Amino acid sequence: MENKVWHAVYQDEIPKEIEVPDYPLHQILAYTAQKFPDQNAISFYGRKMTYTDLYKASLAFASALQQKGVKKGDRVAIMLPNCPQYVVAYYGTLTAGAIITQVNPMYVEPEIKHILNDSGAETMVVLDDVYPKVKAVRAETALKNVVVASLKPAPVPLEDGELFDAFLQSGGDFTPPRFDPEHDVAVLQYTGGTTGRSKGAMLTHRNLLANLIQTSEYFKPVIEPGKERVLTVIPLFHVFGMTCAMNYAVYTGAESIILPRFELEEVLKTIKETQPTYFPGVPTMYIAITNHPKAMEYGIHSIKTCNSGSAPMPMGLLREFEEKTGAVIVEGYGLSEASPVTHCNPVFGRRKPGSIGVGLPSTDYKIVDVATGMEELKPGETGELIVKGPQVMKGYWNMPEETAEALRDGWLYTGDIAKMDEEGYVYIVDRKKDMIIASGYNVYPRDVEEVLYAHPAVKEAVVIGVPDPYRGETVKAYVVLKEGHELSEEALKEFCSAHLAPYKRPKIIEFRNALPKTNVGKILRRKLREEEKKVME
């Protein structure tokens, strides 16, 4: 790749290009177990697992899969929260040459059935608490083997599933398959399905390994291999948690401090007890910690670096969190189709709050016109962000038309509206589908949300477009207030009037106790739109 304008931002030790070795993703665990055999790989409620233990367990899992007849290229569905069994099943499945199918444990029966049937998975690893949902649809799927994991000290025996620990003991001789890392799919990462039925992004071994190398090279100034502790509370079945927490920890020989969900008091207590150094999260997590009245008493200053992704980071929150913790929050950007990271603000270089930073090593990108996707736009002009690099997916599973739409001449069309400045920093303006058109004007929800977050009484805010007989669409805001604060609709509208053009101002404001969120903590605009649609009907 020729020199790009954003390469000037890189520190001396960050390469412009990376080399991706020709080995499968799970090989990183073998190498780390060799280099740091006695280093803790996992900490889970005080229980520890070394890299040697993790490597042996993953081999046992791979062997047990082979005994069950699982062959290279077969799909193995994993439906677990963050727990040691997830990590073992993940690396064991890859070692056996099978393809991981990620399934959110919060999914309901129709969603589970769709992913199992779409992927053709015949083997599944599932948590005992959610197994009844799988059992309800099992007869309508191709499932042959179900392995049930439990977080309880004494799991209850099952009639038609095998317990995880017993499964680990059921292996025998293991024959390692041969891999073609560039073409062999490692993970089917299902997108949220907000624009229709859920699609499985095919991420190859090379895609995922490349993204690990890209992120670790980019974060090299703050990484000490074998010494870091990663607070792993972001879900591992989500592409951000998979790459930036679990795989990143294994690749760098870090200890992964695993929690199954984000519960504020438990997270703060864990921080106090384990003193993590790196915390990949989403803005809602940082909001919760920042607003806790006694956050400083929990030793949150141990955190050196935070990697914020999945949703835009309000600038006021970023400053407040950094002031309280002393940590550096770097806002980045990615998507399932890119394994996921493509951009990030530099850790020690020039950060531009509100931007997603610049491209990672070996990542190319540009802004193109929304209408045709062909014309490259000048700095400052708004269009669709497209990216290219070794982390970009092979395509969508069994969806050639959607693949052709998303991948054109090697470029991934992200569906995100963005602009780039003269130095190559990118600013996400909004999702193409989230844009509101009010009286012919384009309104980007993020512009309005930044103003709402700037009000001292506002804890969380989200904006959508609702039908309006005169304007076509009008702006509606949903707002959650900070504890102990009061605010009227009129007062907040007046505040917006001082900071927003008339067509951008929320005409309707609804105060709520909470906002609907994804499992990662991302606010669900789609859910709010659906609610509005029902009201209109």
N, C-alpha and C positions, 0 to 999 in steps of 0.2 A: 504493500500500500504506500502510495506517495505521501509526502508530508501533508498533513492537514492543519488547518488554522488552530484547532484545539490542542494539537500536540505541544504547542508553546506553553500550555498550562501544566503539563506533566513535570513532576520533579525528575531530577537526573536519574534516579534509580528505577524509574518506571519505564518499561520498554514500550515503544510504539506498536510493536508486533509481538505476538507470542508464538511459540511452537507448541503444538498439541501432540504429545507422544502417542504412539500407535498401540495403546493398550486399553482394555475395557475399564469402565468407571470403577468397578469394585476393587480393582487392583490397588487403589489408593489405600484401602484398609490393610491389605497385606503389607504394603510398604511402611505404613505408619506403625503397625504391630511389630515390624522388624526394628524400626528406628526407636520407638518409645514403648517397649513391651510392657513395662510396669506402670506407665502413665495411666491415670484414670481417663477412660473414654466417656463414661456415663456416670452421672450422679443423679439418683432418683429417690427423693425423700430419705436421704441418708445412706441408701444402698449404693455401693460402688461396683463398677465393672471396668477392668483394665482393657487396654487394647488387645492384649493376648486373649483375654476371655471373650471379647467381642468377635475377634477373628475366628476363634474355635467354634463359637456358637453359630456364626453365619455359615461356616463350612458344614456343620451338623444339619442346619436347616436346608442347605442346598442338597445334601446327600438324601435327606428325608423326602424332598421333593422328587428326586430321581427315583426313589423307591416307589413313589406313588404314580410313576409313569409320566411325570412332567418333563417335557422335552424342550430343547432350545426353540425359542420363539413362541411357546405357549404363554398365555396370559395368566398372571396370578394377581388377584384383587386383594388390596390391603385396605381394611376399613378399621383403622385404629386411631385413638388419640395419641398424643405424645407419650411414649413409654418405651422402656428398653426393648420390648418385644417388637415394636415398630422397626427399630434400627436393625435388629437381628433379621427380621423377615425381609427388610429392604435389601440388605447386602447379600443375604442368603439367596433370594430370588434372582438377583443379578448374577451371582456366582454360578447358579444352575443354568444360566443362559435364557431364563424366562423373562417376560416383559411385565413390569409392574403396572398395574392398573390402579390409580389412586381413587379412593372412594371416601368422601367426607362422612364421618360417623353420624353427622346430624341429618343426613339425607333420609327421606321417607321412602316407603315401599316403591312407588312408581319411579322415583329417581334411581334407586338401587337397581331395579329391574332393567331400566334403560341402559345403564352403564354396563351391567353384566352381559346383557344381550348384545349391545353394540360392540363390546370388546371381545366377546366370545370366551370370557374367563371360565375355566373349569375348576379352578382352585381358588379358595378365598381364606384370608386370615381376618378374623373379626373379633371385636370385643364382646364378652359375654353379655354385657348390659344391653347391647343393641342387636344381638343375635336374633331375637324374636322377629325383627323386621326382615332379616335375611330369610329366616325360616318360612315366613309368610309368602315369599315370592320364589322360593327355591325351586318348586316344581315347574315354574314357568321359565326357568333358565337352564343353562347347560352345566350347572355346578355339579361336580363329582366329589370333590374333597373340600371339607370345611374344617379349618383349624381355629379353635376358639381360645383367645387369650383372656386372662383375667388380671385385674389389679388387686384382687382380694387375696389375703394370705392363704385361704383354703378354698380353691375353686370347686364349684359343684359339678359332679360328673354329668356328662351329657348322653342323651340317647342316640343322637345322630350327628355328632361332631366330635372331633378329636381335640383334647386339651393340648395347649401349646407345648408344655414341658414334656408330655408323653411323645408328642410328634418329634421333638428334637432328639429323642432317644431312639427313634425308629429307623434311622438311616443305616447305611452299610457302606460298601465300597463306593467311592465317588469317582466318576470319570469327568474331568473338566472338559467342557465343550470348546470348540475353536470359535474365535470371535473375529468379526470384521467391524471394528469400532465405528468406522465412518458410516456404515449402512445399517448395522444392527440396532434396532430400537431397544432402549433401556426402560423407558417410562412412557406410558400413555397418561398425559396430564390433561384431565378434562377441564375445559373452560367452563365458566359459571353458567352458560346457557342463557344469559340475559337477552340475547338477540334471537332466541329460538332454541332448538334442542342443543344439548350440550355436545361439544365436539372434542375428540381426543387428539391433542397435539402430540405428534410422534417425536419424542426427544431421543436422539441416538446417544450411545455411549460417548461419542466424540463431542456432541453438542454440550452435554453436561460437564464433561471433563474440561472442555475449553472454557466454559463459563466459570468454573472453579479457579482455573489458572488465571483468567482475566481478572477476577475479583481479588484474588490473593496478591497478584502483582500490583494491583492498584492500591491495595491496603498495606502493602509491604512496609511502609514507614512506621506503622503502629503494631505490627505483628512480631511476636517473639515465638517461633515454633516450639511447641511442647510446653509452653508456659501460660497460654491464655485460658480463660474460663468463659464459656459462652452461655448466656442466659437464654435457654431454648424454650420459650413459651409460645412463640408463634407456631401455628399448626404445621407439622411436618408433611401432612398430605397436601398442603398448599405449596406451590412451586417456590415461593419466597423462602418459606421455612426449610424446605427440602435442600435448597442450594446454599442459602446464606446462613443457615444455622447448622443443620446436621452434616451435610457433605463438607461444608467449609471447616467445621470442627475436626472431622476425620482427616481432611487433607493437610491441616496445619498441626495436627497432634494436640488439639485443645481438649479440655474437659467440657463436656456438654452437660450443663445443669438443666435437667428436663423437668418441666411442669406440664400436666395435661391440659390446663386451661388458664386463662388470665383471670385470676381472682386477686384483686388489689392487695388485700392484707397478706395473703399467702405469698404473693410476688415480693412484697416489701420485706417480709420475714425471711424469705429465701435469699434476697440480696444481702441482708444483714448477716446471715449465717455463712454464706458461701463466697461473698465478695466477687461477683463476676466482673470481668474486664471489658466484655463486649456484649452489646444488647441489640440484636436486630429486632425491630418492632414496627408498629404502625402508629400513626398520629394519635388514635384514641387511647393507646396504652400510655403514651407520654403525657397526654392530657390528664389521665387519671392520676398518674404519679405526681405531676406538677401541682395538681389541685389538692393533694392530700396534705392536711395541715401539719402533719409531723413527719413528712417525707425525709427531712434531713437527719432525723434520729435513726434512720435505718441504714446508714453508711452507704448511701447511693453514690457517694463520691468515688467508690472503687471503680465505677464504670468509666472507661477511658473513651470508648467510641460507641456511638449508636448509628445504626444504618436504618434510616426510615424509608419505607416504601409502601406500595399498595394503594396509597391515596395521597393527595397533596397535603403538605405540612403548613399549617397557618404560621406566618412569620413571627407573630407575637409569641406563640407557644414555643417556637424554636429558641428564641432568645431567653424566655423565662426558664425553660428546662436547663439550658446551658449555664445560666447564672446560678441555679440551685445546685447542680451536680458538678460543674467543672468539666463535664464531658463535652465531646464534640459530636454534634449530630450532623451526619452527612445525608442529605436527601438524594435518593436515587430513583431510578425508574426501570421498570422491566415489564414483561408480560409472559404468560405461559408459553407462548410460541417462540420465546427467545431464551428459555432455560433458567432464569428469566431476565438477568440483568444486562442492560445495554448502556446505561448512563449512570453517572454518579458525580456528586461534587467532590473535589479533591479534599483529602483529609487535612493536609497542611498547606495546600495551594490556596488560590483565591476562591473562596466559596461565595456564591451569589444566592442569598436567601430568596426563595420563590422559584428558583430554577432547579432543574434536575441534574445540573452540571454538564459534563461533556462525556463523549463516548469512551468506553473502556478500550484497552489495547486491542487491536485487530478489528475494531468496530467502525464501520463507515455509516454515515447517515446524511439525510438532507430533508428539506421541507419542500413539498410539491403541491401544486394546485389541487384543490379538492375535487373539482369537476372531472378532470381527466387523469390526474395522478401522474402526468408526464412532464409538466413544466416545472423546472427547479426555480424556487422563489429566492428573492434577495433577502439579506439579513433584515429582520424587523417585520417581514411580511408573514401573514398567518396562513397556514395550509396544513396538509397532513404530514406527519412525521413518518418517514420510511427508513428502515435500517438494514444493514447487511453485515454478516460476520459468521464465524464458525459456530456460534451458539444458536443460530436460527434453525428452527425445526426442519425436519424432513418433509412434513406436511400433516394434514389431518387424516386420521385413521378412517379408511374406507369412504372418504369424501373428496373425490377428485375435483368437483366443481368449486367447492369452498377453498380447496388448496390452490387452485389456479387463480382465484380471486385474491387470496392473501399473499401468495408468492408470485412475483412477476419479475422475470429476468434476474433472479437472485435476490431481489429486494423484498423485505417483509413490510407490507402495508399495515401499520399499527391501528388505524382507526382513531388515532388521537390527533386533535387539532393542536398545533404548536407553532412557535416562532423561534428563530435562532438569532443570537446577537453576533456582532462582528468577531468575537473571540471563540465562537462555536458553542457557547452555553445555550441550552435549550430550555424553553419555558412552555410547559404544557398548559394550554389555554382551556381545553376541555375535551371530553369524548365527543366524537362527531355526532353521536346519537343523543347526547345530553344538551346540545345547544338549543337555546330557546329563541324563537323568532317572534318578537313583539313589535307590532306595527311596522314590520319590514326590517327592523333592526336585529342584528345578531347579539344575543345576550349570553355570555359565558358564565355559568353558575359560579365558577371559582372567583370571578371578580366580585360578585355580590357577597359570597361567603367570607372572603377576606375582610370585608368591611364589617360584617356581622361579628366575626371573631374579635375584631378590634374593640368592641364594646366591653367594658370591664365586667359586666354582669353575665355575659354569654359564655357558656361552657362548650356547647356544641351547636352547630348550625348546618343546614343543608337546604339547597334551593332547587326547585323544579319548575317547569312550565305547566300551567293549567289552561284549559280552553277558555277563550274569552271571545264573546260574540263580536266585539268591536276591534280588538287588537290582534285577533288570531290566537295568540297566547299571552298570558300575563305571568308575572313572576310571583311565586308563592314560596315563603320561607318557613321552615320548621325549626324551632329554637328550643334548646334545653338551657335553663339558667343555672348558674353556679349556686351551690347550697347557701341559703341565707340571703340571697339577693332577690329583689323584686324589680319588675320592669313592665311597663304597659306597652301595648301595641303602638300607641300613638308616639310614645317617647322613642321607641326603637325606629319607627318610620322617620321621625324627625332627625335622628342620628344619621340614618342612611341618606337623607336628603342633602346633608352637608358633604357627603363623600361620593355620591353616585349621580350620574346623569339621570334625568327623569325616567327614561324608558327602561333603565336598569333597576330602579327601586322596587322592592317588594310591595305589591299592592295588597297582599294578604299575608298575615303572619300568624302562625299557629304555635302556641307554646305547648310543649310536651314534657313529660317526666323522663322519657327515654326515646331514642331513635332506633329503628330497626337496623340491625347490623349483620354482616356476614360472620362466619366462624373466625375470621381473621380480625374482625373489629372494624371493617370498612362499612361506612354508612350506605344502606341500600336505597338508592334513589328509586330503583325499579319497584320496590315494595310500596313506596309512597305514591308512585304513579298509579299502581294498581288500585290502591285505596281510593284515589281521586276518581278513577274511572268508574268504580262501583258506585260512588256517591252520585256521579253524573247520570248513571243509568237509573 
